[in-house]
Amino acid sequence: MSTTIKIFHWVPRIICILAILFVSLFAWDAFKPELTLWQQIGDFLIHLIPSFVLLAILVVAWKWENIGGIIFLIIGIGLSPLIFVHNYKMNNSIWASLVVILIITIPFVVVGILFLMSYNRKKKFL
């Protein structure tokens, strides 16, 4: 494999893992002192469901880059309006809501594009 193909192979995977870890950080708000330990663990696992779903999609993308790339694009683009509206209702700021979109959903759009580029480069190489 050429160096370019190796870069396009690993970069989307690394970015995706980092983005999933970032999304997983939001699960820590499940720990509240007024809840029992089991309630906190249950809430924590429920908050991690999006991370588990993203991880499952990463597994699919690892094997089938074209399918995974399309799924990540759909997730990134599809969730952007929902997350924007949710954040706008909380803070009434267009700019703050756009920053949240850039931080949370755009990495998955980039990952989707990179997976598709990797798939196309490998297809041309073979």
Buried (B, 14 or more C-beta within 10 A) or exposed (E): EEEEBEBBBEBBBEBBBEBBEEBBEEBEEBBEEEEEEEEBEEBBEEBBEBBEEBBEBBEEBBEBBBBBBBBBBBBBBEBBEEBBEEBBEEEEEEEEBBEBBEEBBBBBBBBBBBBBBBBBBBEEEE
